[in-house]
Amino acid sequence: MKLRICHLYPEFLNLYGDRGNILVLKRRAQWRGIEVHITQLSLGDKLDPKAYDLIFLGGGPDQEQGVASDDLRAKGPWLKEAVEEGVTLLAICGGYQLLGQYYRTNSGETLPGIGVFDAYTEAGNERLKGNIAIRVEELGDETPVIGFENHGGRTFLGNASPLGSVIYGDGNNGHDQTEGVKYKNAFGTYLHGPLLSKNPHLADYLIGLALQRVYGEVELQPLDNSLELEVNRSVYQRFLSTKGKW
């Protein structure tokens, strides 16, 4: 089996080690004997919606988001076609915001999104930051998804479904207890860390979705996740009593 990964704007959208998510996906696939091909695409590069099984966008500050925004709109039709065809996608923070309807900055500038997700983002007066844990229905209740959030934007969902519900932390906007978004096999989230190093169950879920689209029902070979899950449990318990804050 092969796993074809597209990493969008690695030089612009790499806040808090987001590119580490690519490494986690690569290693967890390779440990199972899956051949992995990673393509980095940036400004001006064409995105072939049929060439990839999984697409990743990281997060970045407003300036870097602005650089990526114009180019992402040009790639928008290809990216939306890929999502509609069932390609798996993970977008973190700034990447997540740019896949919604728009992001309005503190200065009043509006960065149009490409509309993969029915969501919009408005800049807030204070940053939402700290450790966060969420419950993701598809992954069960036994192990939460944990990470670190630091975002000034408040994201509000339209008809879209959230990725998960907040156990502690702020999530999309600090009010409605939602975190992230999901549509078909596309997911957006504010969780940095990098996200997948602390959440092997989420990494495997994404790998499985990406492979199933091409190969049908796939049962991933079990890996020894004891160390990763111990990190997950330790961080979850450490910040549970403080509701995710420092």
Backbone hydrogen bonds, N-H to C=O, Kabsch-Sander energy under -0.5 kcal/mol:
donor,donor_aa,acceptor,acceptor_aa,energy
3,L,35,E,-3.1
5,I,3,L,-0.7
5,I,37,H,-3.3
6,C,54,L,-2.8
7,H,5,I,-0.5
7,H,39,T,-3.1
8,L,6,C,-0.7
8,L,56,F,-2.7
9,Y,41,L,-3.0
12,F,9,Y,-1.2
13,L,9,Y,-2.8
14,N,12,F,-0.9
15,L,59,G,-1.8
17,G,14,N,-0.8
18,D,15,L,-0.8
20,G,17,G,-2.3
21,N,18,D,-2.1
22,I,19,R,-1.0
23,L,19,R,-1.2
24,V,20,G,-2.2
25,L,21,N,-2.3
26,K,22,I,-2.6
27,R,23,L,-2.8
28,R,24,V,-2.6
29,A,25,L,-1.7
30,Q,26,K,-2.7
31,W,27,R,-2.7
32,R,29,A,-1.2
33,G,30,Q,-2.3
34,I,29,A,-2.1
35,E,1,M,-2.6
37,H,3,L,-2.6
39,T,5,I,-2.8
41,L,7,H,-2.3
41,L,39,T,-0.5
45,D,42,S,-1.9
48,D,46,K,-0.6
51,A,48,D,-1.9
53,D,4,R,-2.8
54,L,4,R,-1.8
55,I,88,T,-2.4
56,F,6,C,-2.8
57,L,90,L,-2.2
58,G,8,L,-0.6
65,Q,61,P,-2.6
66,G,62,D,-2.6
67,V,63,Q,-1.7
68,A,64,E,-2.3
69,S,65,Q,-2.3
70,D,66,G,-1.0
71,D,67,V,-0.7
72,L,68,A,-2.8
73,R,69,S,-2.0
74,A,70,D,-1.3
75,K,71,D,-1.7
76,G,72,L,-1.0
78,W,75,K,-0.5
79,L,75,K,-2.5
80,K,76,G,-3.0
81,E,77,P,-1.9
82,A,78,W,-2.2
83,V,79,L,-2.2
84,E,80,K,-2.5
85,E,81,E,-1.6
86,G,83,V,-1.7
87,V,82,A,-2.5
88,T,53,D,-2.0
89,L,185,N,-2.1
90,L,55,I,-2.4
91,A,187,F,-2.4
92,I,57,L,-2.3
93,C,189,T,-3.2
95,G,58,G,-0.7
95,G,92,I,-2.4
97,Q,93,C,-2.6
98,L,94,G,-2.0
99,L,95,G,-0.7
99,L,96,Y,-1.0
100,G,97,Q,-1.5
101,Q,119,A,-4.0
103,Y,111,L,-2.1
104,R,121,T,-2.6
105,T,103,Y,-0.6
105,T,109,E,-2.9
108,G,105,T,-1.5
111,L,103,Y,-3.3
111,L,109,E,-0.6
113,G,101,Q,-2.6
114,I,98,L,-1.4
115,G,100,G,-2.5
116,V,99,L,-1.0
117,F,99,L,-2.7
119,A,117,F,-1.8
120,Y,156,F,-2.0
121,T,102,Y,-2.3
122,E,154,R,-2.2
123,A,104,R,-2.2
124,G,152,G,-2.8
128,L,151,H,-3.0
129,K,127,R,-0.7
130,G,149,E,-2.3
131,N,244,G,-3.4
132,I,147,G,-2.3
133,A,168,Y,-2.3
134,I,145,V,-2.8
135,R,165,S,-2.7
136,V,134,I,-0.6
137,E,135,R,-0.6
139,L,136,V,-1.6
140,G,136,V,-0.5
140,G,137,E,-1.3
145,V,134,I,-2.6
146,I,144,P,-0.6
147,G,132,I,-2.1
148,F,192,H,-1.1
149,E,130,G,-2.8
151,H,128,L,-2.1
154,R,122,E,-3.1
155,T,153,G,-0.6
155,T,172,N,-2.6
156,F,120,Y,-2.7
158,G,118,D,-3.3
160,A,118,D,-0.8
161,S,182,K,-0.9
163,L,179,E,-1.0
164,G,179,E,-2.2
165,S,135,R,-2.0
166,V,177,Q,-2.5
167,I,133,A,-2.9
168,Y,133,A,-1.5
169,G,243,K,-0.5
172,N,178,T,-2.8
173,N,170,D,-0.6
174,G,170,D,-1.4
179,E,164,G,-2.2
181,V,188,G,-2.3
182,K,161,S,-2.4
183,Y,186,A,-2.6
186,A,183,Y,-2.7
187,F,89,L,-2.3
188,G,181,V,-2.3
189,T,91,A,-2.0
192,H,148,F,-3.1
192,H,190,Y,-0.6
193,G,16,Y,-0.9
197,S,194,P,-0.7
198,K,194,P,-0.7
198,K,195,L,-0.9
202,L,199,N,-0.7
203,A,199,N,-2.0
204,D,200,P,-2.5
205,Y,201,H,-1.5
206,L,202,L,-2.2
207,I,203,A,-2.3
208,G,204,D,-2.7
209,L,205,Y,-2.2
210,A,206,L,-2.4
211,L,207,I,-2.3
212,Q,208,G,-2.5
213,R,209,L,-1.4
214,V,210,A,-0.5
214,V,211,L,-1.0
215,Y,211,L,-3.2
216,G,212,Q,-1.8
220,L,218,V,-0.7
225,N,223,L,-1.1
229,L,225,N,-2.9
230,E,226,S,-1.7
231,V,227,L,-2.0
232,N,228,E,-2.2
233,R,229,L,-2.7
234,S,230,E,-2.6
235,V,231,V,-2.6
236,Y,232,N,-2.4
237,Q,233,R,-2.6
238,R,234,S,-2.2
239,F,235,V,-1.8
240,L,236,Y,-0.9
241,S,237,Q,-0.7
243,K,240,L,-1.0
244,G,239,F,-2.5
245,K,242,T,-1.5
